[in-house]
Amino acid sequence: MKYVGSKFLYMLVSLFILISATFFLMKAIPGDPFMGEKKPSPEILARLMEQYDLDKPVFQQYTKYLSNIAAGDFGLSMKQQNQSVTEIIVDTFGPSLRLGLAAIVLSVLVGVLLGMLAALYHRRLIDNTAMILSVLGIAVPSFVLASLLQYVLAEKAGLFNVMGFDSPLDYVLPVIALSAQPVAFIARLTRSSMLEVLHSDYIKTARAKGLNGLAIMFRHVIRNGILPVVTYVGPMTANVITGSVVIEQIFGIGGIGKQFVDSITNRDYTVIMGITIFYGILLMLARFMTDIAYGLIDPRIKLSSGKGGS
């Protein structure tokens, strides 16, 4: 409980810093969100400033914003009439969540499998092939891979739709583009970690006692070799969530990532701040759960003493 409590406290402090930084960065941007092709009259501008509390001192705006965030209220959109930021997030988060979860599951399953095969067949064809694919996955940016997949498999081969997110087949291309880099990292992490475990003294002792390969793999190698992957899940979640912003734009997925880009283009400050904070909460929760999972998987970590994997 002490370990969990300290991690939760750090998460709250990090969230407070994120909210404060986001608020003051928005205030530091030149201009205002109501500037457009047609500038509103001074009377309308004054009414808008009053409606969004922009006519009050900055510190008063800050304290009110903190109290609203604590109550779960991200405010009203400055561009979308009668739409709250919370409603916008709820309406657009569904496609992003499905895309992100699919990419995370695929990344872990395929990455761990490739890494295990590469470690078991070290310096053989499977190992060399897996490492070549890993290098390509790391080197090629997700937006480049997404465009290639669209051109080759959708435009030329006609196997998938170029854009959209309506049928199960529409998941294939964006999920592959989003998960390629995490798969490559996880495969390399799993391979190096399991090679180290396979050459450990206790594995040699287990073999000397007559344990078969499958028993050694599932009882000893996987549990100890998977720890670096568990540590990477938190940052991987960050990469997948932030990477989905670009992928959603390329494939025309009406998710929260596309909404985030549109809000930046439209200078919709309340939506920018709300989605940024929402992203931050998701990433901090992912890291928090990773720390807990790391402690549960590795029996050498004493949760009660506050020692963890981060």
VOMAR-574881 format. One record per residue: residue in one letter; x, z, y of N, C-alpha, C in turn. Coordinates in steps of 0.05 Angstrom, whole numbers, plus 5000, padded with zeros to 4 digits. Layout:
N
AXZYXZYXZY ...
//
This chain:
310
M501750004976500050005000501750005025 K504050145024505850145047506949865052 Y507749735031508749455033506649275044 V504249285033502049105042501349175071 G501249435078500549515105502549415125 S505149425118507249335137507049035141 K506548885119506348595122503848515139 F501748665135499248605150499648675180 L501148885185501648955213503448745227 Y505448645212507148425223505448175228 M503548125211501847895214500147915240 L499148155245497548195269499148165294 V501648275294503448245317504047955322 S504647805300505247515302502847365314 L500447445305498047315315497647365344 F498147615353497947685381499847515398 I502347485388504347335403503447035404 L502346935382501446655382499246615402 I497246795402494946765421495946775450 S497746965455498746995483500346745491 A502046645473503746415480501946165484 T500046135467498245905469496645915496 F495646145503494046175527495746105552 F498146225554499746185578501045905579 L501545785556502445505556500345315566 M497845365559495645205569495345235599 K495845475609495645525638497945395653 A500145355639502545235652502444935654 I500544815639500344515640499244435667 P500544235680499544145706496744025705 G495344035726492643925728490544105716 D488143995711486044155699484443975680 P482944085661481543925641479343755652 F478543785677476343635688477243395704 M479943345704480943105717480642875698 G479442665708478942425692479142175709 E478041955698477941715714476341745740 K474241905738472541955761472642255767 K473842325789474142605796471442715805 P470642955794468043075802468143175831 S465743195842465643295870466543585871 P467343675895468143955897466044155888 E463544095893461344285885461244305854 I461244065841461144065811463644195800 L465944135812468444245802468444555804 A467344655826467244945830465345075810 R463144935803461245035784462445035756 L464044825749465344815723467445035721 M468945075742471045285742469745565738 E467445605750466045855747464945885719 Q463945665708462745675681464745755660 Y467245665663469345725643471245945652 D470446095673471946325683474646245693 L475045985701477645895711478045975740 D475946075753476246155781477246445783 K477446585761478346865761481446875759 P482647105766485547125763486447085734 V488846995730489846925703489747165685 F490647395694490747625677487847705668 Q485947685686483147745679482147545658 Q482847285661482147085641483447155614 Y485947245615487447315591486147535576 T485447755590484247985576481547915565 K479947755579477347675569477647495545 Y479647315545480147135522480947295498 L482547505501483347675479480947815467 S479247925484476848065474474947865460 N474747625470473047425457474147345429 I476847315428478147245402477747465382 A477947715392477547945374474647945362 A472747845378470047825369469447565353 G471447395350471047145335469946925352 D470146945378469046745396471346595410 F471646335404473746175415472946035441 G470446085450469545965475468045705471 L467445575493465945315493467845085498 S467244865486468844615491468444525520 M470644435532470544345560469744055561 K469643915539469043625539466443565523 Q465943715502463643665485461343855494 Q459343745505457243905518455744075498 N455444335505453944525489455044565461 Q457644525458458944555432460944785435 S460744985418462745195417465145105400 V467445225406469845155390469545245362 T468145465357467745565330466045365314 E463945255327462245055313463844805307 I465644725325467244485320469144525297 I470344765295472144825273470644835247 V468344965246466744985222465844705212 D465044535231464044265224466244085214 T468644115224470843925217472844035197 F472644285190474644405172474244325143 G471844255135471244185107473043965096 P473143725108474843515098477743585098 S478643735118481543815119482144015097 L480244195092480644385070480844255043 R479044065038479143915012481743755009 L482543625031484943475030487343655026 G487543875040489744055038489944185011 L487644285000487744414974488544214952 A487543974954488243764934491243714935 A492343694960495243634963496943864953 I496044114959497644354950497644374920 V495244344907495144354878496844144865 L496543894875498143674864501143724868 S501943824891504743884897505944084877 V504544304873505544514855505644414826 L503444294817503344204789505443994783 V505543784799507343564794510243644799 G510643794821513443884827514644064806 V513044264797514044444776514544284750 L512744104743513043954718515543774720 L515943634742518343474745520943644744 G520843874757523144044757523844154730 M521744234715522144334688523344114670 L522243874671523243654654526143594662 A526743594688529443534697531443744687 A530544004687532344214677532644204647 L530544144632530744134603532343904593 Y532243674608533743434600535843384621 H537443584626539543574647541543344641 R542043194663543842974663543042744643 R540542724638539442504622537642334640 L536442134627534841944643532542084658 I531142274645528942404659529942564683 D532142694680533342854702534142664725 N535442444719536342264740533942134754 T531942054738529541934750528042124769 A527742374759526342584775527842634802 M530542644801532042694825531942454844 I531942214834531741974851529041984865 L526842044851524242064863524142284884 S525542504878525542724897526942644923 V529142504921530542414945528842224961 L527442044948525641864962523342014975 G522242214961520042364972520842524996 I523342624997524242775020524942585043 A526142355037527142175057524942015072 V522841945057520741775069518641945083 P518241925109516142085123513442025113 S511642215115508942195104507341965117 F507741925143506241715157507141435148 V509741405142510841155132509741095104 L509741305087508741275060505741215060 A504241345079501441295081500840995088 S502440895107502040615115502740415092 L504840485077505640315054503440325033 L502340555027500240575007497740425016 Q497040445042494840285052495239985049 Y497639895055498239605054498339505025 V499739655008500139554980497739594963 L496739844962494639904943491839854953 A491439864979488739824991488439535001 E490239455018489939185030490538965010 K492838974997493638764979492338784951 A492539014939491439044911488439084911 G487339194933484439244935483439454916 L485139644909484439854890482940084905 F483540124930482440354945481440244973 N479940414986479140355013481440415032 V481640255053483840295072483440555087 M480840615095480240855110477740975099 G477241225106474841365097475441595078 F473541765074473841995057471242075045 D469941885032467241925022467041954991 S468541794976468441804947470941934936 P470942014910473342134898475841954900 L475441684899477741504901479041514928 D477441594948478641604975480641834979 Y480642024959482542244961485342154953 V485541944936488041884923490341824942 L489941634960492041544978492941764998 P491041895012491942105031493142345017 V492242414993493342644979496242574970 I496642334960499342254952501242254976 A500342144998502042135022502642415032 L500742595031501142865041502843035023 S502642984997504043164977506743054968 A507542814976510042704966512442874973 Q512642954998514943125006514943394993 P512643544993512643804978513343774949 V512343564936513043514907516043494904 A517343344922520243304920521743574923 F520943734943522243984947521844174924 I519444194914518844374892520344284866 A520444024861521943924838524844004839 R526043974862528944054865529344354863 L527544504875527644794873527344894844 T525344784830524844864803527244784785 R528244544788530544454772532944644775 S533744694800536144854805535745144795 S533345244800532845524792532745554762 M531445364748531245384719533945324705 L535545154717538245104706539845364707 E539645514729541045764732540045964711 V537345974707536246164688537046084660 L537045824653537645734626540545804618 H542345834638545045894632545646194635 S543546354638543946644641544546774614 D545747014615546547154591544147234574 Y541947314587539647414571538247184557 I538446934567537446704553539146644528 K541746674531543546634508542946844487 T542347094496541747304477539147244463 A537147154477534547084465534846864444 R536546664450536946454430538446564406 A540346744411541846864388539947034370 K537847144382535947304366534047124350 G534046864355532446684340529846594353 L529446654379527046564393527146254396 N524846134391524745844394524645754423 G525045494428525245394456522745444472 L520345414461517845444476517545744484 A518145924465517846204471519746284494 I522246184493524146244514523146134541 M522145884540521345754564519045904578 F516945974562514546094574514846394579 R516546524563516746814565518846894586 H520946734589523146814606523746614628 V524046364621525046164640523146114663 I520646064656518645984677518146214696 R517846454686517146684703519446744723 N521946724714524146774732524846524749 G524446294737525246054752523145964772 I520746074771518645994789518746144816 L520346354818520446514842521046354867 P523046184867523546024892521145854900 V519645754880517345594886515245764900 V514846014890512846194903513646244932 T516246284936517246324964516646084981 Y516845854970516445604985513545544991 V511645664977508845604980507945655008 G508845865021508045925048508845705068 P511445635070512245415087511045145079 M510645105053509344855043506544835054 T505045055054502345055065502444975095 A504445075109504744995137505244705140 N507044595123507644305124505144135117 V503644225098501244075089499144075111 I498744315123496644335143497344185168 T499844205178500644065202500943765196 G501843695172502143415165499443275162 S497343425156494743305153493743195179 V494743285202493943185228494442885230 V496842805222497642525223496142365201 I496042475177494742335155491842285160 E490442485172487642455179487242225199 Q489042205218488841985237489241715224 I491141695206491741435193489441345175 F488241535160486141465141483341505153 G483141565178480541595191478841815179 I480142035172478642265160477742445183 G475142495184474042645206474442945203 G476943035200477443315195478343455221 I479343695217480143855240482743745252 G484343615236486843495247486143275267 K484243105260483442895279482243015304 Q480643225300479443355323481543475341 F483743575329485943695345487243475362 V487843245350489043025365487242935387 D484642905382482742815402482543015425 S482743275418482543475440484943475458 I487343405446489743385463489443145481 T488442925470488142675486486142725509 N484042875504481942935524482443175541 R484743305536485443555551483243765549 D482143795525480143995520481544255513 Y482244415533484044635529482944855510 T480344915512479245115495479345035465 V478944775460479044685432481944685422 I483844605440486644605433487544895425 M486845085442487545365437486245465412 G483645405408482145505385483245405359 I483845145358484945025333487745115328 T489345145349492045255346492045535334 I490345705345490145975334489045975306 F487045805300485945775273488145695254 Y489745495261491945415244493845645240 G494445795261496246025259495246235240 I492646285241491446485222491746395194 L491246135189491446025162494346055151 L496245975168499045985159500046275155 M499146455172499946735168498746855143 L496246785138494946885113496346765089 A497146515090498546395068501246535063 R502646595084505246735081504847015071 F502747145081502047425072501547425042 M499847235032499247215004501647144988 T503446984999505946914985507747164981 D507947325002509547574999508447754978 I505747784977504447944956504947834929 A504547564926504947434900507747464890 Y509647434909512547464902513147734890 G511947944902512448214892511048264865 L508748134861507348174835508748024812 I509847794818511147634797513847754789 D515347844809518047954803517948254800 P518148364776517948654772520248804784 R522448664792524648804804524148884833 I522048774846521348844873519649084873 K520449284889518849534891517049514915 L514549474910512649444932512449694948 S512649924935512250174949514550234968 S516850114963519150164980519349965003 G517549765003517449575025519449345021 K520549314997522349094993520748854983 G521348624996519848384988521548144989 G520247914984521647664983522147535010 S521247665031521647535057523047735076 
//
